[in-house]
Amino acid sequence: MITLNDDQQAIRDGVAALCTRFDAAYWRGLDEAHRFPHEFHAAVAEAGFLGICIPPEFGGSGLGITEAAIMMEAIAASGAGMSGASAIHMNIFGLNPVVVFGTDAQKQRFLPPLVAGAEKACFGVTEPTTGLDTTRLKTRAERDGDVYRVTGQKVWISTAQVATHILLLARTTPLEQCAKPTEGLSLFYTKLDRSRASVREIAKMGRAAVDSNEIFFDAYEVPVEDRIGTEGQGFRMILHGLNPERVLIAAEAVGIGRAALSRAADYARTRQVFGRAIGQNQGVQFPLAQDWMALEAAWLMTMQAAGLYDSGAECGPQANAAKYLAAEAGLKACQNAVMTHGGFGYAREYDVERLLREAHIPWIAPVSPNLISAYIAERVLGLPKSY
């Protein structure tokens, strides 16, 4: 059993209290209007939670991924779902490479405005032709004096319509000139100027409040001083954000599942059919009980992975397993919540259909269930690589 200490419980209580200011109607309205939750983002920043993992000398709290996971689960579980979580997700873990590899001047320049909510970051890694094969990225950054000129395309970039900056991975040395595929990639944290880059929103199934985008760069100028760490070592740096991202996605998936389960249980207690509450029927009871068990198990794995990461221990298998288990449990809980509501589960006013649409995000991204299964088979069980 995971027992939160007093400080961790205070974080969860504080976040949950903040989220009561943003009810289901708020999130439903933003989803329908395709509008970013600026008010929510500002409230999280004002309360000091945006800097939960940022060192205190740069305005943050200096806490761990464990505390960040507790925070993100609470946000999603409030009913904000992925609309709330994704609005601040990148700002929580994404700048870890800057914290680890950035110069003091870069940290002072980049981190305090992010913590204060004055700036927003997006994450520019995925490309349409390479997917998760990151070493095959085609976006190029060619140095020209004191700038790099970036040319290429990125896809599924969340918040690029509102972000002020982008953490961008690009190839600075052609792949054929590198001894290993992981070399020759460089990492930049730079301003995202939408007058110089083409940012096109992608119409999608859910989470319309937080935009997803394609970005096209054509000789886009990035100052040399915006490069993080050594040229050509960006892949190694980006790895510092992958396991924390999996942990936070897992926490969000647990949260969205709990939000759906809570609504389903409330409805099952009060909805009367054939003269009795539908929750009295085992056909309704059992799926919800099983969802509770699956979500609790996923939360235990999430907290184990977070604790391992914060202690500096290897956590790849646990982080991936947490993401897998939480995404499966969260999606199933949302499906059962819709079925518990019957026809009303399809109606927007009950919110479970919105949660179901959003629950597909942690199920699909940032790594698929099948790829996680392949990772566990290879890295944990010692089976031959299958791809």
N, C-alpha and C positions, 0 to 999 in steps of 0.2 A: 504494500500500500504506500502511495506517495502522500506524505504529510507536508504541507507547506509550512515553512517557518513563519514567524510573526511578520517579518519584512515582506516576504513573498505574499502572504495573505493580505497584507495592507495594499500591495500593488494590485492584486486582483480585485479587492473591494473598491479601490479608488478608480480603477478602469471601469468596473461595472457601474459605479455611480455616475461617472462621466457619460457612459453610454445611455443612461436612462433619459438624457436630454435629447436623444435622437431615436425616436420611436419607429415602429414599423411603417407608419405612414410616411415618415421622412425618407426612408430607404426605398420604399415603393415608388414614391414620387420622383426621386432621382433616377431610378431605373427607367421609369417611363419617359422622363424628360431628357435622358442621356446627359445628365449634368454631374460634374465632379463634386464630391462632398467637401467643398472648401471650408464650410463651417466646422465640420467634424475634424478635418485636418488641423485647423487653427486651434480648436479646443484641445486636441491631443498635444500640440506644441506648447500651448499656454500652460498646460498642467505639467510639463516637463517630461512627458513620456517618450517623445520622439528621440531623445538622447539617451535612452535607457542603456544602450551598449557602448556609447561614446565615452572616452576617458573624461574625467572631471575637469582636467585642465583645458578642455575644449568645450566646456559647457554641458557635458553629459553627466550621467549618473555612474558610469563605470561598472555597471552590473553585467551579468552573463547572459548567455543564450537561454538559460533556464528561466530567468526572470522575463526575458523577451517572449518566450513561448507562453508563459502564464498570461502575459498581457494580450498576446494575439488570440489565444483561445477565448479569453474573456470578451474581446471585441466581437469575434465571430459568433459566440454563443449568445450575445445580447440580441441577436436578430439582424445585426449589421451584415453578417455573412462575409462573403468575399468582397462585397462592395466597400465595406468598412476596412477590412484587413488589407486589401490591395491598395487602398488609398495611402497607406503608410508603410506597407511591407518593405519596399525597396529601401526606404530611409532608415529602417531598423538594422538590416544586416548588410546591405549592399556596399556600404563604404568601408567594410572591414579591410579590404586591400589597401585603402588609403591609410587607415589606422596603423596597419602592420608595416607597409612599405613606403608610405609617403614621407617626405621631408617635413621637418618642423614647420617650415614656412607654408607648405601645402596644407598640412593639417590645420594650421591657424586660419588659412584662407578659406578652406572648404567646409570644415566641420561645424563651427559655431553657427553659421547661417542656416545649415541644415537642421540643427537642433532647435533653433528658434522658429523654424517654420517659414523663414523668409525665402528659402530656396527649396526646390524639390528636385529629386534625382530620378532618372530612369536608367535601365540596364540594357545596353546595346551589345549583345553577344550573338543571339540566334540569327541565322540567315536562311532564306527560303530553300536553298539548294544543298545545305549541309546538315540542317537539323541539329542533332546532338553530337555530330562528328566535328567537334570544335576545332580540331587541328587542321581541318580542311577549309577553314574560313577563307573567303575570297576578297573581302573588304581589305583594301590596301591603304597604307599610310606611308607616303614617300616624303622623306625629309627634304626641305628646301630652305636652307639657312636656319632661321630661328623659328620656322613653322614646319608642321607636317601637313601634307595635302591628302585628305582622306577621300577615297572613291570606292563606292560599293553600296550594298543594300543590307538593311537589317529588318527583321520581321518579328511580330508579336512583342512589340515594345510597349509595355504598359505605362500609362501616364505621360506619354510623349507629347500630348496636346497641351499639357499644363506644366511639364517639367522645365526647370531652368537649366539643368545640367544633365549630362549623360556620362555614364561609366562605359567606355567604348573599348572593345577589343578588336584590333586590326593587325594585319600581317605587315611587318616592316621589312622582312627578308623573305624573298620567294621560297616556297616550300622546297623546291628542287635544290636550293643552295644550303639547306639546313641538314645537319647531321641526324637530327631527330625531328619528327613532325611537331613535337611540342615546343620546339624552338622557333624563333623568328616572329613570335606574336608579341605585340606590345599593348600595354594598358594605358588608357588616358581617362582623365576626369576633366571634362571641359564644358563650356557653355553650349547649350543646344539652341542655336539661333534658327528659328523656323523661317526666317527670311532668306537663309542661305542653304537650308536643307529642306527637302520635300517630305513632309510628314502627312501620311494619309491614313485616316482611321479605318479600321476593319470592322464591318458590321458583323455581329456575332450573336450567339444564342443567349447569353446571359451576362450579368455584370456590366450593363450598359452605362452605369454611373462612372465606371473607371475605364477609360479608353484603352484600346489595343491598336497598334499601328504598324505600318511599314514606313521605314525611313530610307530615303535615297540621298546619298552623298555624291557630289561631283566636285572634286578638288576642294573639298571643305577644309578651311584652314584651322588648324589646332596648334596653339603655341607650344613650343618645346617644353616650357615650364609646366604644362599641364600633363606631361607624361609621368606616370607613376612608376617609380623604380627604374631598373635598368632596361634599356631597349632590348627587345627580343625575349624577355622573361615574363611576359604578361600571362601566359598560360599557367605558370606556377603560382602567380599571384591570385588569379581568379579562382583557383582551387580553394583558397581560404574562405570563399563565400559559399561554396557548394553544400557542404554538410550543414552549416547553420541554416541555409535556405530550406533544405529538406526538413529540418526540425521545425522551423516556423510554419511551413506549409502543412506539416502533420498536425501541429497545434490548431491551425485554422480549420483543418478538415474535421478534427474532433469537435471544435466549437460549433461549426455549422451543423454537424450531426446532432449535437445536443440541443441546438435551437429548434431544429425540426422535431426532435423527439419530445421536447417539452410541449410544443404546440399540439402534437399528435395525442399525447397523454391527456392534456387538458380537454381536447375535443372528445376523446373516448370516454372521459368521465361524465361529460354533460350531454352528449348527443343521445337522444332517446329514439329507439326504433323497436317496434313490436312491444312497447310498454316497458323497455328496460334499457339501461345504458349500454351502448355498443361495447364499451370496455369490459363488460361482464362476460363477453364471448371470448373463448380461448383463441379463436381465429384472429381476433384483434389483439388480444393480450400478448400472445407468444411472440409475434414478430417484434413488438415494441420491447419486450423484456430481453430478447436476443440482441436488439440494437444497443440497449444499455450495456450489456456485457461486452459487446464488441468495442464500443466506444471507450469503456473503462480500460480494457486491455490495450487498446491503441494508445491511450493516454499514458499508461505505465511505460510503454516502449518509448514514447516521445520524451518523457522525463528522464529515462535512462540514457537515451542518446544525448540529450542536452547536458546532463551531468557529466558524461564522459567527455564531451567537447570542452566544457568549462574547466575540467581538470587537466586538460592537455593530453588525454588519452586518445587512442585510435577509436573512432566512432563511426566509420563508414558503413559497416554492416547494420549497426543499430539505427543510424540516421535514415538509411534507405528503407529498412524494415518498418520504421515508424511511419514514414511517408506512405508506404504501401498499405499497411494495416489501417491507418487513419483514413486514407482516401477511400478504401473499400467500405469501411464502417460508416463514414460520413455519407457517402453516396447511397448506401443501402438504407440508412436511417431516413434520408430525405425521400426516397422512393416509398418507404412504408408510411411516412407521414402523409404523403399525397393519397395513398390507398386508404388510410384510416379516415380521411376526410371524404372519401368517395368522390362524387361529382364536384363537391365544393373544393376539393383539393386542386382542381383545375382552375379555380377562380382566383384572380389576383388578390382579392381582398383578404384571403386567408394566409397569404405569404409563403406557404409551403412550396408552391410551384416556382417561386423566385429562388428559394433556397435550393431546390432540386436543380434548377438550371445552373446555379453558381457552383454547386457541389461537383460538377464535372470538371471544373478548373483544376483543383488539386488532384483529381483522379488522372487527368491527362498530363499535367505539367508539374514541375519542370522536367520530369523524367517519367516515362510510361511504366505501368505495372509490369509489362513483359521485360523491359530492360532492367528493372530492379530484380526481377526473378533471375535473369541471366547473370547479373552481378553477384547475387547471393550464391547461385550455383557454382560460379567460377571461384569467387574470392573466399567463400566460407566453406563450401563443400569440396573444393578442389577438383571440380569437374572440368572437362575440356571447354575451351572458349567456343561458343556456338555461333559467333558472327564475325 
